Amino acid sequence: MNDQQTGGAIVVGVDGSQQAGVAVRWAAAEAQMSGVPVDLVYAVRPPIVTWPLAPTDELAAECERQNAEDTLNHARAAALAGDGAANPPDVRTEVIRDSALGALIEASETARMVVVGSRGTGGFPRLKLGSVSAGLIRHAHCPVTVVHSQMGVLPDVAAPVLVGVDGSPASEAATAFAFEEASRRGVELEALHVWHDRAGREPRGGSWSDIEQQAAEILAERLAGWQEQFPDVPVRRHIEFDEPSRRLVERSRSAQLVVVGSHGRGGFSGMLLGSVSSTVAQSVDVPVTVVRPH
């Protein structure tokens, strides 16, 4: 397991939106379970300097700085007021002069995880992912959790963790991450392997039952080592035949967290994000973590 999963802070992008507020609460609970600090980051774009510097420019910069500090103080209070208030995580705040995406990508180089709300204060209401969260899951250097929520409510903490398994390096990293998360939460892990043929044809030289047996063997092989490492985690295996993203979204409705690799077997080696991980990150209603291969 790499250093990003065993050390480093959990970095949270803060902008004052409701989604960011829920992301702060989720990250604080995660940090408490992991025993790591939380870094709350508010990004302020560098000012466009005119000469001579007008008094209104100075006033605008001061107002922006004060708004950033007020928002971070509010977020810090929310992080410290969670269910684990008796033993809260160390919560730090920082205002960074950069774009939100640029600041979070840079922070991801040393972070354990970066957490963002699905949408911030800007953007279009109909989009489930904002430009920052969409860009971050493509370019971050560590696992990224996008926190979706319904009316600001997080999922049931007793619900299982769901992971998509396809045998790719990114999927292997996601499986490791999912086992660790399920163990930390004391919940069941649901492992989903989806066999997919776009043409929907009967497989040559065999039947659907043959494919199902082969898929079950692949899934069992991919999980065996991790089940030995995490014997406390009950595992439920699922074999499906359909679009992987569709099945993951369907099963996410009863999960508290969905974990996917950044790209699977069907992608190109240079791809930063595959179609399945992209669709799942945009479509689920619970937090989803996108994990890159080590």
Rosetta blueprint (number, residue, H / E / L):
1 M L
2 N L
3 D H
4 Q H
5 Q H
6 T H
7 G L
8 G L
9 A L
10 I E
11 V E
12 V E
13 G E
14 V L
15 D L
16 G L
17 S L
18 Q H
19 Q H
20 A H
21 G H
22 V H
23 A H
24 V H
25 R H
26 W H
27 A H
28 A H
29 A H
30 E H
31 A H
32 Q H
33 M H
34 S H
35 G L
36 V L
37 P L
38 V E
39 D E
40 L E
41 V E
42 Y E
43 A E
44 V E
45 R L
46 P L
47 P L
48 I L
49 V L
50 T L
51 W L
52 P L
53 L L
54 A L
55 P H
56 T H
57 D H
58 E H
59 L H
60 A H
61 A H
62 E H
63 C H
64 E H
65 R H
66 Q H
67 N H
68 A H
69 E H
70 D H
71 T H
72 L H
73 N H
74 H H
75 A H
76 R H
77 A H
78 A H
79 A H
80 L H
81 A L
82 G L
83 D L
84 G L
85 A L
86 A L
87 N L
88 P L
89 P L
90 D L
91 V E
92 R E
93 T E
94 E E
95 V E
96 I E
97 R E
98 D L
99 S L
100 A H
101 L H
102 G H
103 A H
104 L H
105 I H
106 E H
107 A H
108 S L
109 E L
110 T L
111 A L
112 R L
113 M E
114 V E
115 V E
116 V E
117 G E
118 S L
119 R L
120 G L
121 T L
122 G L
123 G L
124 F L
125 P L
126 R L
127 L L
128 K L
129 L L
130 G L
131 S H
132 V H
133 S H
134 A H
135 G H
136 L H
137 I H
138 R H
139 H H
140 A L
141 H L
142 C L
143 P L
144 V E
145 T E
146 V E
147 V E
148 H L
149 S L
150 Q E
151 M L
152 G L
153 V E
154 L L
155 P L
156 D L
157 V L
158 A L
159 A L
160 P L
161 V E
162 L E
163 V E
164 G E
165 V L
166 D L
167 G L
168 S L
169 P H
170 A H
171 S H
172 E H
173 A H
174 A H
175 T H
176 A H
177 F H
178 A H
179 F H
180 E H
181 E H
182 A H
183 S H
184 R H
185 R H
186 G L
187 V L
188 E L
189 L E
190 E E
191 A E
192 L E
193 H E
194 V E
195 W E
196 H L
197 D L
198 R L
199 A L
200 G L
201 R L
202 E L
203 P L
204 R L
205 G L
206 G L
207 S L
208 W H
209 S H
210 D H
211 I H
212 E H
213 Q H
214 Q H
215 A H
216 A H
217 E H
218 I H
219 L H
220 A H
221 E H
222 R H
223 L H
224 A H
225 G H
226 W H
227 Q H
228 E H
229 Q H
230 F L
231 P L
232 D L
233 V L
234 P L
235 V E
236 R E
237 R E
238 H E
239 I E
240 E E
241 F E
242 D L
243 E L
244 P H
245 S H
246 R H
247 R H
248 L H
249 V H
250 E H
251 R H
252 S H
253 R L
254 S L
255 A L
256 Q L
257 L E
258 V E
259 V E
260 V E
261 G E
262 S L
263 H L
264 G L
265 R L
266 G L
267 G L
268 F L
269 S L
270 G L
271 M L
272 L L
273 L L
274 G L
275 S H
276 V H
277 S H
278 S H
279 T H
280 V H
281 A H
282 Q H
283 S H
284 V L
285 D L
286 V L
287 P L
288 V E
289 T E
290 V E
291 V E
292 R L
293 P L
294 H L
